Amino acid sequence: MTKDIIHERIEARRTELVALTRSIWENPELGLEETESAELLADRLAADGFSVERGVGGMETAFVASYGEGDPTIGILGEYDALPGLSQTVSTTREPVEEGGPGHGCGHNLFGVGSLGAAIAVKDAIEADELDGTIRYYGCPAEETLVGKVYMARAGVFDDLDAALTWHPSHVSAPWKGRSLAMNSIEYQFDGQSAHAADSPESGRSSLDAIELMNMGAEFMREHVSDAARIHYTITDGGGAPNVVPAEASVWYFVRAPSRKEVERITAWLDDVAEGATLMTQTSFERRFLTGCYDYMASDTLSDVLLANMRELGSIDYSDADREFAAGLKQTLSDETVESRLSDLPEGRREAAAGRALYSEPMESFDEGTVMSGSTDVADVSWITPVAQFWGASWPVGTPSHSWQAVAANGDFGAKSAIYAAKVLGGTAYDLFDDPSLLEAAAAELEERRPHQYVSPLPESAEPPTDVDVN
């Protein structure tokens, strides 16, 4: 058997896989509400002989599908949640399918299906006695809220993996080697005493005052945290009528930093600020920990295998019609947006991509040694087992994620990137099954880089939040 058979098996399923991407795109579901999307993928894997465990990590839309037995055990991660307010038709003008409705602005309709195609192709190889071991597909909900994999990790579903592979739609194709920011997501709920704000304000104790004082304290903290740290907040409940002292109010905070240790230090300080605000206002507060994640650590060993497979496949097979539609979408982006998106690329690649509507040639990692300003729950998996992931060119050059232009692309030509991703992931998994020394090197690399074993950032009492829309 050669790796080409993996690619051939995926190609034979192209029509079915493209249809799956469209089905999920046409029915966008928010995090922890992806009932139909999760069922569609889980049922497809079950029909192909996978044993499927549903509802893992306390989440109805999380599942693990396994095939095979014994070592090695390779996991492939899939996602399928959408974003609020990004409903969009396949069009070069802003035209929602449903005003204010959700849409797949991050390409998770492609993501979950591409990973599924890879897992099934590897399963076929195991079933035919061409490979030995276990392949797993992880149905990971609520990535946009940084919930799914964190709660799955706490449940231990990744603990026996020898490696995990994944990908993500983007505007270029390259392995992702950069670090990400660790993060905590916490809601602070303050309680005071209501009163008539004009007739008897002395009888009231304002929870909104407490929040405003807490936010002011957070502003003064900024000078004393690292430049890479981030503190964001929004008042989610500030009271009702102006003439009623608000007895209840809440504020939602994100704390991000390059390491869990720094996130935890800043969070502890923020808790002190909240306590101080209650002392100043004679109120009280409760702290609701929504989620938290680690910083991502890419496996160089596995990332290099991914890149070799990307180069072996070459560019994604976009047609002239695809490029024409992509060019129309690109024209709706500002020059500043495109330039900003291209600024991270090496100069030669930047110049080559700038004049193109689609740039799908695989390139070397352009983010190695950097720390991205966002967070990902793939990071938690990367602290448990070696992980590699790559960006796949699914959108016009310069397109930002979480944009209506990305939604339009994900419902059209972006489906071809899912087929490409399936071949890259399937081919990489084949290499890992075929050459155990790669897994040994990746395990040694993780052991050397990881300062301590993974400990879940979630308090024991934390439950998957079903009322949070976006990260």
C-alpha positions, 0 to 999 in steps of 0.5 A, a space after each residue: 500500500 502507498 499513501 496515494 491510496 489514502 488520497 484516492 479514497 478521499 477523492 472518491 468521496 469528493 461529491 459526498 464531502 462537498 455536500 456535507 460542507 454545504 449542509 452544515 453551511 446551510 444550517 449554521 449553529 452556534 456553539 453548544 447548539 450544533 445539534 444537527 451538525 454534530 449528529 450529521 458528522 457522528 452518524 456518518 462516522 457510525 455508518 462507516 464502522 466507527 464506534 461513537 461516544 456522544 455527549 462527552 465532557 458534559 456537552 451534548 454536541 461533543 463526541 469521539 468516534 474511534 476505529 481500530 485497536 492498539 497502538 499508535 492512536 492518532 486523533 484528528 480534530 473537527 469543529 462545526 460551530 458558527 458565529 452570531 450575526 454573520 448570515 450571508 448568501 454566496 454573493 459578492 455583496 453583503 446579503 444575509 440569508 437571515 437578518 441577524 442570523 448566524 453564519 460560518 465566518 470561520 469555515 468550521 463547516 469546511 473544518 469538520 468535514 475535511 477532518 472527517 474525510 481524513 479519518 474515514 480514509 485512514 479507517 479504510 486503510 486499517 480495515 484493509 490491514 494496510 495500517 495497524 492502530 487506532 484512528 479517532 475523530 474528535 467532534 469538538 463543539 464551541 471552539 468560538 467560545 473556547 469551550 469544547 476541547 477544554 471541557 473534553 480535555 478535563 474529561 480525559 478524552 485526549 489522554 491516550 493519544 500518541 498525536 493529534 492533527 488538525 487544520 483551519 481555513 484561512 487565506 493562505 496555506 501553511 503549517 501553524 507553528 506560532 504560539 497563542 495566548 492562554 485565556 480565562 473567561 469569567 463573569 462577575 455578578 454583583 448584588 446590591 440593594 435597589 431603591 428609588 434613585 431620586 426619592 431615597 438613593 441613600 437606601 440603595 447600594 448600586 451594583 453598577 457602581 461596583 462594576 464601574 469601579 472594578 473596570 476602572 481598577 482594571 484600567 489601572 492594572 494595564 500598566 503593570 502587566 506584560 505588553 503581550 497581555 490583554 484584558 477585555 470586558 463588557 457590561 452584560 447587565 447594567 440595570 434597568 431604568 435610570 431612576 432605579 438603583 440597580 440591585 444586580 449587574 454583571 460584567 464579563 472579562 477575558 484575561 489573556 497572556 502568553 502563559 497560563 501562569 501569567 493569566 492566573 496571576 492577572 486573574 487573581 489580581 482582578 478578583 482582588 479588584 472586584 473585592 475592592 469594588 464591593 468594599 467601596 460600594 457595600 455590595 457583594 459579588 459571585 464569580 462565574 468561571 466560564 472557560 479557560 485555555 492554555 497557550 498553543 505549542 506546535 510540534 515541529 516534528 509533526 508540523 514538518 510532516 504536514 508541510 511535506 504532505 502539503 508540498 506533495 499535493 501542491 496547490 488546491 485545484 481552484 478553477 477560473 470560475 472560483 478565482 473570478 468569484 474570489 476576485 469579486 469578494 476581494 474587491 469588497 475588502 479595503 486595501 488596509 485590510 488586505 495589507 494587514 493580513 499579508 503583513 505577516 508573510 515573508 516578503 517574497 510570498 507577500 508580493 506573490 499573494 498580493 496580486 492574486 485573488 486566491 493563493 493556495 500554494 503551500 508555504 513554510 510556516 510564517 508564524 514560527 517564533 511569534 505569539 498570536 494575539 488570539 487564543 485557541 482551545 487546540 492549545 489544551 490538546 497540545 499540552 497533552 499530546 503532540 499536535 500539528 495544524 495548518 492553515 488551508 487557503 479557503 478564502 480570497 487573499 487578505 480576507 479576515 476570519 469572522 467576515 461576511 466575505 469568508 462566509 460567502 467563500 465557505 459556502 462555495 469554492 472553499 469546499 475544495 479546501 476541505 478536500 485538500 485538508 482531508 488529503 493532507 491530514 490523511 497523508 500525514 496520519 499515514 506517515 505517522 502510522 507507517 513510521 513510529 520514529 516520528 511519534 517517538 521524536 514528537 513525544 520527546 520534543 513535547 516532554 522537553 518543551 512542556 514545563 509541567 504536565 497539563 492541569 485543567 484550568 477549569 474549576 471542578 464546579 465549572 460547567 459548559 456555558 450555554 449562554 455565551 455567543 462568541 470569543 
